[in-house]
């Protein structure tokens, strides 16, 4: 009976790739568990998938001077102690980490207990948690070829991508989003936490955009605008069945989180990308966007240049050039690494 513990969280990007892996690791492991944070978004996502969930204390580094960071070492130590207790109870054969501050205590605990760890880095640049964790991992798998070269134990495999399946564009599918299917659809998503800048400019742009397009807006938790009500505009905080939105989306406006981009590009959906800028983040989204832009696979609008005028112009330009982008995507196909990752995990505990 083989057992695996999955870990990662803080954002959906550190969690949803596990969902892509589940159909494969269920063939290789008899028992699957998840360790995450107590109140993170990963808890609902994983429990909805029917995976037993265990919570540990953890703290996130704030990338500016603040007294909140003073308590971080104590939270990490507490998380390690709790993770060791969970590992003692579950007795895993291997642990798979998707990174994020939630995963770090689990990786350290696993190393202390002699449990092999395989990590995966989705971004072009290695995140802080994975940088620290890498020395305690047997391998760090990467979504980008160049990223593997930054790590002594790096191995390029690609990105795990959820199977969205082929859904026919029926009028009933449009009706689920209160749309009539007569206009091209723009899907707007700022990630699981939403994107205040994109949300704000988008709402101001709606009177102009809705003349030509319908809009599905995934605005993030707590960001619903009850005062905004237009025909052809569908607003929701989080969308569990996002594959339905993918099926009818002609364009997508998104941040540059690697997992989202790999999913969208694998489906050949033309994307206008507004990366989260450096300073607000570690700059990983800027680097991700530059990588795909150089290959001619996306269009990029820097947040510093985001206005109503620039957004409307960029969307109209993207729509005109959408066939060229689709052709580029056909010439640079995005493949799913889920099966390969699952086999690596299975081989790890068998060695």
PyMOL commands that set and color helices and strands:
alter all, ss='L'
color gray80, all
select helices_A, chain A and resi 12-14+16-28+41-48+67-90+101-112+128-136+145-148+171-175+196-209+242-248+258-266+284-294+303-305+308-320+322-331+338-350
alter helices_A, ss='H'
color red, helices_A
select strands_A, chain A and resi 3-7+31-37+52-56+94-97+116-121+139-142+154-156+184-189+213-218+233-236+251-254+270-273+299-300
alter strands_A, ss='S'
color yellow, strands_A
deselect
rebuild
show_as cartoon
